[in-house]
Structures are given as structure tokens and as C-alpha cells.
């Protein structure tokens, strides 16, 4: 499972002209389920994401996590993160989970996140979304949890 994590001062997702999710300071995370991912990978990615130290402490060092700051968490589904771009000029999305499984794992991830963190907003799986954010830093990290034994 892949999470592209961005520290933001604000972020929002708009679908058909309506804001479906918005946060102030916190993390916006683009999420992608890959083939062979399961709840195990989702749980591991969420644990890493919630404890990943990307916020400044009093000395200005990245020593605080989203759990420490209690900032907002905006989770946005984005299957294109799994694209295979190794050959040609058109990406292949074969490495991504099939849509039904991708939605199931995204929904699972959101449910687990809401059980563990106070402020969780989301984008809309399968929708054409306009995502806007103010990246604070800029600070962006790629987190990936690969399945141990792909089927």
C-alpha cells in the first residue's frame, strides 16, 4: 500500500463543485492500494503514518507526529500512485488493486484512521476530484508497505 504524505497548512477536496473534505494544518495523504495488499498492509501503513515525525518541535526539528500535534488528516484515494512508468509514454495501472478491492481497502483504512485519530476527512473514491493544498515546507514523503507474500 502506498501513501504520499504531505505536510499542509490547509487542504481540501472538491467534487462537482462541493467540498467533500477539508482540513487546516496537518497531513494530506494520497492513498493507493496495490495488487495483493490486504488489511495487514493498510494497518502497517496507518501505524507508520500516524507516528511519522514530520512536524517541528520547539527546536525546529522534525520530531513530532500527526498523533502528537492532533492536526487534521485528509485521506484521498489515488490509484495512479501504483502506475508502472518503466516503458513507453503511457502509464500502466496493472500494479494497482482492482477498483472494488481498492475501494474496500480505502474504506477500511479510513475506518481504522477514524478510530485512532480525532480529525479525519476524505476524498471520494472513484470521483473526479479537485484537490488543493498548501504544502508546508514543502514537506512530502513516499511511504510504501509491500505485501510479504504476494499471491
N, C-alpha and C positions, 0 to 999 in steps of 0.2 A: 504494500500500500504506500502511496506517495502523498506527502504533504508539502506544499510550497508555502512556507511560513513568512509573513511579512509583518514587521512591527509597524503599527499605524497610529496616527493621531486621530484618524477617523476613517470609516469605510462604510460603503452601502452597496446594496444590490437592488436594481430596479428591473421589474418585469412588466411589460405592457404599460409603462408609464407610472406604475405604482411601486413604492418602496416596499420590498418584502423582507429586508433585513438591514439593520444599520447598527453600528457601534461607534463609540468615541474611542479613546485611547485603548489599545490592546493589540490583538493579533487577528489578521485576516489570513485564513488558511485555505488555499485551493487544494481540494482532496480528490484523489483518483484511486479507485480500486483496480488492481491488475488481475489478470487471469490467475487462478489458484489462490488468491487471497481469501482469508476467512476471518471470523471474529477474532482469532488469535492475533493476526497482523493488525487489525483495527485497534484492539486493546493495547498492543505494544506501541503503536504509533501515538495513540492518545496519551498514554502514560509519558512517553518521551516529550510530546508537545506540551503537556501541562507543566512539566518540570524543566523544560529547556530554558536556560538562563540567557535572555536577550534584552532584559531591562536593566537600566543603570541603578547601581546602589549609590550611597551617599558619596563614595569616592569617584563616581563616574564610570565604574567598571561594570560590564555585563555580568552581574551576579544574581539577578532576580528573575524569577519566572512569572508567567501569567498567573499561576496559583498564588504567588507572593503578592503581586500587585492587585489582584482581583479585577483586572481590566476586562474589557469585552472580548468575546471570541466570535468571529464571523466565519462560518464554515460554508464554503462554496464548492459544489461539485464541479469537477473539470476533468473529463476523461482524456483530453488531449495531452495531459502530462505523461501519459504512457506511450505516446507516439514513438514509433521506430522511424528515425530520420537518417539512418545509415546510408541509404542508397536512393538515388533518384531525386526528384524535386517535388514529390508529393508524399506526405507522411502516411505511414501505415498505422492503423489503430488496432492491429491484431493483438498486441500485448495487453490491451485494456480488457477489463471484465466485460462480459456481455451486458447490455443495458439493464436487464431485470436484476442481475446479480450486483451490478454497480449501485443501483438504487437501494437494494436491500442492505448492502454494506454501508452506504452513506447514511441511511436512516438509522441503522444500528449504531454507527459512530456518533451521530447526533444525540441519540438517546443516552448513550454512555456519557457523552460530554455534559449533557444537561444534568445528569445525576451527580456529576463530580465538580461542576463549575457553575457559579451563580448566573453569569450573563452569557448566554449562547444564542446567537442569531444565525440564520442560514440564508443561502440562496435557494433556488428551486430546481431540483433535478429535472433535466430534460428540457428546461425552458431556455429561450434566448434571453440572456441576461446582460444588462449593462452594469459592470462592476466599476466602482470608482473608489479611490483610496488616496490618502496622503501618507506615503511611506515615510516613517520617522527614522531618519539616519542618513541615507537609506540603510535598512537592515532587512535582509532577505536570506532565508536558509532553505535548502532542499533536504527534507527528511524522507528516508525510504526504509521500509521494513519489508524484506523479501521473504516469501514463504520458505520454510525449512525444507519441505519435501514436496515439490510440485507434483501433482498427479500425473 
